Amino acid sequence: MTATTARRLNAIGLIITVITVFCAIIWAFPLYWAVISSLKPEHEVVRPYIELWPETFTVSHYVFALTETEIGRWYVNSILTAIAVTVLTVSSSLFCGYAISQLNFPFRNVLWWLILASFMVPMQTLIVNHFELVAGLGLINTWSGIVLPQLIHPVIIIVYKQFFDGVPKDFREAAVMDNASEWRILTKVYIPMNWGVTTALSIVCFIWSWNSFLWPFLAVTKTDMMTITVGITQVNDAFGVYYARQLTAAVLAGLPVAMAYLIFQRRVTEAITLSAGIKG
Amino acid sequence: MMLRNRRNEALFALALVAPFVAIYGLVFVYPTIRLFMISLTDAPLIGDGNFVGFDNYARLPSDRRFGTAVWNTAYFVLITVVPGTLVAFAIALGVNRLAGRLQAAILALFFLPYILPVSVVYLLWDWTLNFQFGIAMYLFDMLGIARIPVFKSTAWFMPAVGIITIWWTAGFSILLFLAGLRTIPTEIYEAAALDNAGRWSTFRRITWPLMWPITALVLTIQLISQLKIFDQVYLFSVGGRPNDNVVLVYYVFQRAFQSDQGGRAAAVAVVLFVIVIVVSVLNFQLTRLSGGRDR
């Protein structure tokens, strides 16, 4: 212990710590700069020198964005599609991961290998065929069209299977002895046991979907059906060349996910390390 | 009784996997088969075309924009993968020294960009590097460097987007490195300290070798995700020179959605598909080999 303490206290260590903190502040500065610029009146934003603090605070850009533009509508589109993606992906993956881990059924191994293999496939290469499929179903410019191709995240099944594999077999055997139905075993024993993983995976799935750009960008051509991540980059005339307004749009689009991260910090980092194949 | 139980179990299992299998078939298996099929035709974006054999592939070597796309993708991988991994490793080492609330706060500052959508990252940096009013340009003025229209200049475009991408995605790699650093037992460091090992030799002989598996993982994840780059390049190119900045996915997008040539776009997509699969399989084999040697 004394060795560690001594090492921590020495001068080089202190310098490294100071450098780390300094770098962190520089690293996050563009975020601060965007937020602070969105709270300045436009004429202060374009002053030809650096002002780290607004002379006059104003929320007028926020009022403008929420009342005069389609941002409210885009928020609704983003929230609904992200919730749909999250619920459908997480539940179908949970069921599938549980079945592969705990139950015997024909073609179980084939299915598992297919899932592992699809983990490697770059979804971006399927855009042409996704478009063809979604257009064929008449779902371009609809919520379902935005949601559908986002429903495949093999990694969520892989994480679930690992977790269910870790549950001792006795649990299942004891429940079977008690004549509990399969559905009861799943919902009363296995799901509650893994609530933590489910919460964590749901939060990151929501964030992934909220942040997805390429597919929602292709699937929607009408401005009123855009998600917020697409809308704020596609509809410039809504904001004109007012920098403060554009930054306001950026802050509004980033706020929900940033808040989700700051509130559920531990869960988010847990889910992200899990999804990279490292077990917490 | 036993037999009925087993049949029930199988039926229940099939009911559980059915939703996933249905989605998987519809939005994964079917599109993948279609991808390979239409790459052999002259199909437009929507609808069928005539079978043309391997014509779409045969044209690629002499297709100048495809050449640009391959080059730009490779260049982007080169300037982001290794530098991004090193930056993230250095930051993780710094953050790992801190403790408690300070560590959580500093980690959050480094991690926050990763959680943001690409469009926010785009608007943020487009503003920061704005030729007229960007804060970076004021810094350039102070340092006596001439202002650069970053996203309109071919030479600066890729490096700038590369640095922004490192800034945006480092948080993810930092998390993985931190998870790795936490698994190194403190006893090893204490023993090294007792042996009077210096800071540098401790790092070189303990931290670095023990962190190598995580480093390899981060490098692979970075390599695969940067091969698939599109979003940032597309966004920053708007109003600039998209044809000079084109990368593979961008080229697929241009062929399919701007030239209405689904077949030719699919051929380019297949090339990328194969590259990513080969890289993944190679990496899997390599880690298996080196893992076998270590044990």
Interface residues (C-beta under 8 A of the other chain):
Chain A: A3 T4 A6 R7 R8 I12 G13 I16 T17 I19 T20 V21 C23 A24 I25 W27 A28 P30 L31 W33 A34 S37 V45 V46 P48 Y49 I50 L88 S91 S92 S93 F95 C96 Y98 A99 I100 L103 N104 F105 P106 R108 L111 L114 S118 M120 V121 P122 Q124 T125 L126 I127 V128 N129 H130 F131 E132 L133 A135 G136 L148 P149 L151 I152 I157 V176 E182 W183 L186 I207 W210 N211 F213 L214 L218 I228 T229 V230 I232 T233 Y243 Q246 L247 A249 A250 V251 A253 G254 V257 A258 A260 Y261 L262 Q265 V268 T269 I272 T273 A276 G277 I278 G280
Chain B: N5 R6 N8 E9 A10 F12 A13 L14 L16 V17 P19 F20 V21 I23 Y24 L26 V27 F28 Y30 P31 T32 R34 L35 I38 L45 I46 I91 G94 V95 R97 L98 L102 A104 I106 A108 L109 F110 F111 L112 P113 I115 L116 P117 V118 S119 V120 Y122 L123 L124 W125 W127 T128 N130 Q132 F133 I135 Y138 W167 F172 L175 L176 A179 G180 T186 Y189 E190 A193 L194 R199 I214 L217 I221 I224 L227 K228 F230 D231 L235 V238 V249 V252 F253 A256 F257 G262 A265 A266 A269 V270 L272 F273 V276 I277 S280 V281
